[in-house]
Amino acid sequence: MTTYTVPEILNEARTHYCAGCGHGILHRLVAEVIDEMGLREEAIGVAPVGCAVIAYEYLNFDMSEAAHGRAPAVATGIKRSLPDKLVFTYQGDGDLLAIGCTELIHAANRGENITIFFANNNVYGMTGGQMAPTTLEGQKTLTTPSGRNIKDTGHPIDAMKLLENFQSVVFLARGILTSPKEIAKTKSYIRKAFEIQQQGIGFSMVEVLSQCPTYWRMTPVNALKHIEQTVTKQFPTGIFKDI
Amino acid sequence: MTEKILLCGNEAIAEAAIQSGCRYYYGYPITPQNEISAYMSYRMPQVGGTFIQAESELAAINMVYGTATTGKRVLTSSSGPGISLKQEGISYLAGSELPAVIVNVMRAGPGLGNITPSQADYFQATRGGGHGDYRTIVLAPASVQESADLTKRAFVLADKYRIPVMLLLDGMQGQMREPVLIEPLKETEQFDKSWCLTGCKGRKPNIARSLYLEDKALPDLNERLLKRYAEIEKREIDVDQYKTGDADIVIVAYGTPARMCRSMVDLFRKKGVKVGLFRPITLWPFPYDLLEKTSKHTQEYLVVEWSAGQLIEDVRLALGKSKPIHFHGVLGGRLMKINEVESKLDSIIANMGAHI
């Protein structure tokens, strides 16, 4: 029988995330991997602007905020200064693929030896549920009340496809959090990405399709089904690049 | 470096940064400051430092933020339009109490303007530029040597007060070449670095942040900053006063216009007119009290700047309506000729009449 305990690396803070949100699981996975690798005292994380803006309330190691979208640039500045530390950003879809797309692409192209965790829930959560770059076609949001119309707003951006052709990108994977089996798989991606960074090989990113029951207007259980049945059609899971 | 070498202002700033122990430079091309990044691109590797040509000024200032969280000395540079882009990051640096040095080699604006030397970013530099209640220390050199010296001072002030410091110079200062001696910075102070992100070994985690959601936490931050700003205003004001002690007319100017005006002081003194030059070296904190002191004997003031009139507002704040304050400026895109200043002084003197 497995006994689940709070990793040393997680603070016992009361969560501000909504019921059924994926961030809590993803925070825990990142924390567990860092704990298992014995790297808590070597880790420096960069929090985004968005729902995870106060990730440092939960993660018990050194962290920095970043202006909206600029986390890969902030992480670049940290990693260049402290190349031996484990440096990662934790960003949402608006932060990474809208306002921060430039910083993402150029950090990736420079092959910065950092890791990005990308929580993709197809919506802006913090600001009340607006359309994100990854909002699905037809998905209703605060700013697409009739459903996302790709003719006016473009197609959902696929971060794996966006980055896989960059030669300096060494590891790309996308996971989900819908079942213990999928969570274990996602955790293995996180570990792989950190191992790659530890070996100094280069830029790694793990995207996680995260559920947002609140702004999807779904129960938590239906939100998980929605990921398995619908979101993964647009954003398939698996390892996209592993050099 | 132990002997004088011939450098332009931009190169002198870059070398002075190296001699101050700065090992991180992040920049994006824009004229008239490109010599800084060109210099850093070969000089940083020589000293084991890091040079990145960033994808934008936004990225550059946020790389600065990242390195600043680790407590290392870090530099970025730009000019008007690029500094506008950096303002977001400068506000975050101020809010997160991070030390960094930012160089603005001013060109003419607004908008894309052009690359003519200018001083039209005075408001942006001294009034914050970005969002929120914050200050940056602003240093204004008037020679290549002073550009180097103030760069060293900028790094010390940034560390001492955990504040972004801006070097503000017109394009002429950045481009002109003069002999300059740049010796290594002599460190006389130890700075507290216990707040840095270095990995939390043996201590509680450190957080670099400007978001304060808890009750009273944000007012507390602002109060802490205000106290620090008051301390800076008390200790760090610097001004170069040239023959102001007995002056009937005081010219107020900084940067290249101040150098032009210095020669006017000598010219008019030879004619028997007591002219002096008041050159602020710190634009923030501005030397209000020292300027006001001159009004005990000075009758008229002339503000000379390469803008439509920005420095003049601080001169008015210092003097109120007690004395006439004249203005001579140039609009963005035009250079000022020295005989314009002479003519302006002539007309002031003619109108002063018998009391000279």
Interface residues (C-beta under 8 A of the other chain):
Chain A: R40 E41 E42 A43 I44 V46 V53 I54 Y56 N60 F61 D62 M63 S64 E65 A66 A67 R70 A73 V74 A75 T76 G77 I78 K79 R80 S81 L82 K85 T102 E103 I105 H106 R110
Chain B: Y24 Y26 T50 I52 A54 E55 S56 L58 A59 A60 N62 M63 V64 Y65 G66 T67 A68 T69 T70 K72 V74 E88 G89 Y92 S96 L197 T198 G199 C200 K201 G202 P205 N206 I207 A208 R209 S210 L211 L213
